[in-house]
């Protein structure tokens, strides 16, 4: 291959300046992911999800600035690195230099309908790689060079301008194989007169140095004078030479060129001199590598030149890194996915977790096989069977694939199946996006500090794995069809360094995420929601059936937290009112809409203001202290004084309530009172007969008679009572088992009171609460049921029959009541319990500041800040201003990182910025100062001072900090 001066490969293919920025395909998919997670946050009120979404959005914006900065600091050179015959790959060297850590270089070479693509990570100082472009026919091959700078994640592409002149390579004709007999024809001058060839008798001249030349042949005098390596050539008299003619080769021009190429290479290998006569060119007899190159160059350009074949549509050749990328990028990606999917193992069935773990392990073993053992990819039919089987099993156990539990479990299974069939960089990027989407789904279960920390960690691992799918890590050798770095290195992906870069990127995006988290408009309602399903707990339900379960498991999950503006209510006042059950069929108490007007309310006490932070329950009840009088906008009070919201509590919700001591229903509708006297006919005859004997007593005495029965009848409070029969359940409980929990006692007492002629109903809710500083923690295990009896002149009066059997249930809580029913106060908390309460205080503060930040609180914040709410003129002016300010540190840091890390080199970089004169690749400081002094003659003395200070800082035997100080001062004295 010739390298004519007209191609000027180094300067002609150097790229810089004038940039065009646009997102890559991966960047567009990343943006779509951000939009999808934003919609999910709106739909489900995932406040912490907004934070993750805006953090990823900040990453998307900041990487654009990094891509632009990388492109501005990048200098690219493409040059031939060897020869090529037609049908072979032409070797090229791509060299990139950068003043800082500039991300990734993507280069595309086009010629003759073929395309070569290659990518290279460019660290500070630069990097190089060898590529091979496929050739088809002999002759000049003009390559169109297109280059782009990518950010580290590959989200943005900053296209660099085309070089001022294309890169032209000369492709030699393919030699005929096997070599036909060489014609016997002596060249002019046979007999030795004037004919010379390679030898060691006389000096023949100088030629450029070639690899393999002996150091003794190098003309070191010329090296010292010119800086170029030149080799001395010597020759000796030769006796004969072979004369090759164009007509000696039969056939068309391509066949002739191929045969002459074979003869020339054969004679050159033998050391035999030869001459060449072509239709328009004649080469005198000579030998050696230079003569062979001249011969092949002449044959490559002999007319007529062959037409390049038109490749079939879609047959453009693509240099692929797929095998290398899959090998090096799969392990960090699998590690990131394992971190992301880990929480699912704690909440999903083991028959989902086990296949996921096995699929991830198989994918890792497939790309890192043991010696002598190679794992084949799983067949498609098996992957499809696993997907269908997993979906069927989830539908059978969960009833749907659209719910929270089933949907997230199935998504985790699909991600694991995708790892088993991933074979290309495109598949790897899809895994990164799926992992980020899976990360956001964890907020369906928890939005606590630990969940936030885990999602940050997952996002960092996933972003750290993304660069591995762009360009291969260096390795020692390069195949014919793969772009590889020119310098030897290990194939191991630098996960630690990539994690640090991902962490820095997230830190840079954090200010923008914070501004958007605070100021981005929070919609008032969802667009749509998927059902949220949960397992049966000790929480509330729409109906109660005493004795339905023989074992009621305890659940310490938080139901809600209550923050009070003043003093906390006493334990006996902590009755959190929920559903009211008034219909009874002998087995089950149900909520019904009882006809009648609104009962009266006579306030008797001061207001009690408090804020409830409700955990997701799927129920519409707002658990207010008796008696709620003020509810949030959109909620209402039923005629049974139950606070209800039309939209079920499917996400954590913060509501402000007000309660006051009051007499309820002193003026009550007679129809309701009559309804609350009804009992099923023929049920519980013994209990009805007993209560009928109390009808002659006063209403208050009837209540006391019922309580006395429970107090002295040998009843026991337990969560594991025996099963009750289908018929006469109250009789079986009162006169046989005498064991139960709150539902048994409330139901039996209400039946006794109705049989005694008093209107009665059962109220469900919570009782108690664990004090933790200024607020109460109410857990699901605090779910409770009591009765309300209507007494003339007093209205509905709360009576808790459970408190008669186990006073500790009210005064000390459930756990104490199970072991010490008569205790007056709970035991002092131990060290572990105090630690749990401290952590819950942190959780409550986190909820207050982050999780419960919704549209209402945003509106209050903007009003206090004087912005008049979302959409006002001050708001529209402030939002873009703050966004610009948050991006400023990232831009400044990117500019700073673009400077060299070496202090002396950084000083020269600062000088080139001052002069607006960048240094050329490989340009020495002395050559640069000479060029700068030529363009700015008045700075000759100042530039000489900089050069002297640089040499002192760089090459002094014992450099000191003063030498660097003098260098920086010399640079600052340079003024254009």
URJOVEN-V206935 format. One record per pair of residues at least 12 apart in sequence whose C-alpha atoms are under 6 Angstrom apart, sorted by the first residue. I is the first residue (numbers start at 1). J is the second residue. Records with the same first field share a line. If there is no record, write none. Layout:
I->J, J
This chain:
1->83, 170, 171
2->170
7->167, 168
9->79, 167
10->77
12->163, 164, 165
13->77, 78, 163
14->76, 77
15->75, 76, 163
16->75
19->158, 159, 160
20->158, 159
21->157, 158
22->156, 157
23->155, 156, 157
24->155, 156, 157
26->155
27->155
34->53
42->526
43->526, 527, 528, 529
47->851
48->851
51->517
54->513
55->509, 513
58->509, 512
59->509
63->151
64->156
66->151
67->150, 151, 158
68->158
70->102
71->149
73->98, 99
74->97, 98
75->96, 97
76->95, 96
77->94, 95
78->93, 94
79->92, 93
80->92
81->93
84->171
85->171, 172, 173, 174
86->135, 136, 137, 138, 171, 173, 174
87->135, 136
88->135
89->132, 133, 134, 135
90->132, 133
91->131, 132
92->130, 131, 132
93->129, 130
94->128, 129
95->128
96->126, 127
97->125, 126
98->125, 126
99->898, 899, 900
100->124, 897, 898, 899, 900
101->123, 124
102->122
103->121, 122, 151, 152
104->120, 121, 122, 149, 150
105->119, 120, 148, 149
106->118, 119, 147, 148
107->146, 147
108->146
109->144, 145
110->143, 144
111->143
114->316, 317
115->316, 317, 318
116->318, 319
117->318, 319
118->483
119->471
120->471
128->485, 486
129->484, 485, 486
130->483, 484, 486
131->483
138->171, 172, 173, 300
139->170, 171, 300, 301
140->169, 170
141->168, 169, 170
142->167, 168
143->166, 167
144->166
146->162
147->160
148->160
152->467
153->466, 467
172->296, 300
173->258, 300
174->258
175->258, 261, 262
176->258, 259, 262
179->262
185->242, 243
186->241, 242, 243
187->241, 242, 243
190->240
191->239
192->238, 239
195->237, 238
196->236, 237, 238
197->235, 236, 238, 287
198->235
199->234, 235, 236
200->234, 235
201->235, 236
202->234, 235
203->234
204->233, 234
205->232, 233
206->231, 232, 233
207->230, 231
208->230
209->229, 230, 231
217->231, 232
218->230, 231
219->231
241->273, 274
242->274
243->274, 275
244->275, 276
245->276, 277
246->278
257->299
273->285, 286, 287
274->286
319->481, 482
320->482
322->424
325->469, 472
327->367
329->468, 469
332->465
333->465
336->461, 462
339->458
340->458
356->413, 416
359->416
363->420
394->406
403->530, 531, 532
404->532
425->469
432->462
439->455
460->502
463->502
464->498, 499, 502
473->491
474->489, 491
475->488, 489, 490, 491
476->488
508->890
511->886
512->886
522->855
538->780, 781
539->780, 783
543->589, 590
544->588, 589
545->587, 588
546->743, 744
547->723, 724
550->720, 721, 722, 723
551->720
552->719
554->781
555->780, 781
556->779, 780, 781
557->779, 780
558->779, 780
559->615, 778, 779, 780
560->613, 614, 615, 778
561->612, 613, 776, 777, 778
562->611, 612, 775, 776
563->610, 611, 775
564->610
565->610
571->768, 811
574->767, 768
575->625, 767
576->623, 624, 625, 765, 766
577->623, 624, 625, 765
578->623, 764, 765
579->764
580->763
581->762
582->761
585->680
586->680
596->669
597->669
598->639
599->665, 667, 668
600->665, 667
601->663, 664
602->662, 663
603->662
604->661, 662
605->660, 661
606->660
607->659, 660
608->658, 659
609->658
610->657
611->655, 656
612->654, 655
613->653, 654
614->652, 653
615->652
616->649, 650, 651, 652
617->649, 650
618->648, 649, 650
619->648, 649
620->644, 645, 648, 649
621->644
622->643, 644
627->659, 660
628->658, 659
629->658, 659
630->657, 658
631->657
664->795, 796
665->795, 796
666->793, 794, 795
673->759
676->759, 760
677->754, 759
683->728
684->728, 731
687->731
688->755
691->752, 755, 756
692->756
694->756
695->756
711->804, 805
715->738, 739
716->739
717->740, 741
718->740, 741
719->741
721->739, 740
730->748
742->785, 802
743->785
745->801, 802
746->786, 787
759->789, 790
760->788, 789
761->787, 788
762->786, 787
763->785, 786, 787
764->784, 785
765->783, 784
766->782, 783, 784
767->782, 784
786->800
787->799
806->821, 822
807->822
808->821, 822, 823, 824
811->824, 825
812->825, 826
911->971
946->970
949->967
950->967
